[in-house]
Amino acid sequence: MFFAHVAVAALVRSRMPLGRRLTAMLGSVAAAMTVVVVSHAGNPALRNWAPMGYVLAAYYLSGRTFFAPMPRVESWLAAIDRRLLGDPSAAFSRWLAGVEWWLARAGGA
């Protein structure tokens, strides 16, 4: 399903450079076909190791759809984070203290 989303995103984003669009579309179709073929393969080792390739392909192909920052979307997402999580610097400082506490205990063991 993810690869179908990337292919559609590449299809509808007309401002994206043609080379990136083609890479994302054709690569996503090829990756989806690979998922189907591997899922029907009888080789358990292939089915066990194939997801590593799917993840790499997914990161690469979704990255091909990026061509410029989207400040309005970024500020909208940041506003949601602030509303749900509060001040990020305060939350991170509390989280960091907890990590330091666990790392101190792990290093002493």
C-alpha positions, 0 to 999 in steps of 0.5 A: 500500500505504501508503494502505491501511495508513493506512485500516486504522489509522484503522479499528481505532483506536477511541479516535481522534476520529471526524472524524480517523478519517473523514478518514484513511479516506476520504482514504486510499481517495481517494488510493489510487484516484488512484494507480491512475487516474494510473498508467493515464493516458497523460500523462507529465507527470501521472505525473511530477508526481503523486508530489509530491501522493502524498507530501503526502497521505501526510504529511497523512493519516498525521498525522490518525491521531495523537492522543496520544503513546505513551510506551511505544512511544517508549521502546522505539524509543529503547532499540533506537536506544541498543542499535544506535547507542550514546549519541546525544549522542556520535554526534551530536557526531561527526556534527556535526564532520564536517558542519562540516568539509564546510561549511568546505570548501564555503564556501571553494570 
